[in-house]
């Protein structure tokens, strides 16, 4: 974190990391597999896996589908 370039990059990605962690926690808390979540959302298990590992860049619509599949609501807050 001493390298300003690295710190800036890390902080820029923090919201995405928090969102991914929240999604994984919610899915695991409900004992839902990626495959089951895929069936509820119409997405593929592979795509959900890619989102959870940070290898995909989902749209807001996709995130909304995932939230709904988890029985949740996606809310965005700008500060």
Secondary structure, 3 states (H helix, E strand, C coil): CCCHHHHHHHHHHHHHHHHHHHHHHHHHHCCCCHHHHHHHHCCCHHHHHHHHCCCCCCCHHHHHHHHHHCCCCCCCCCC
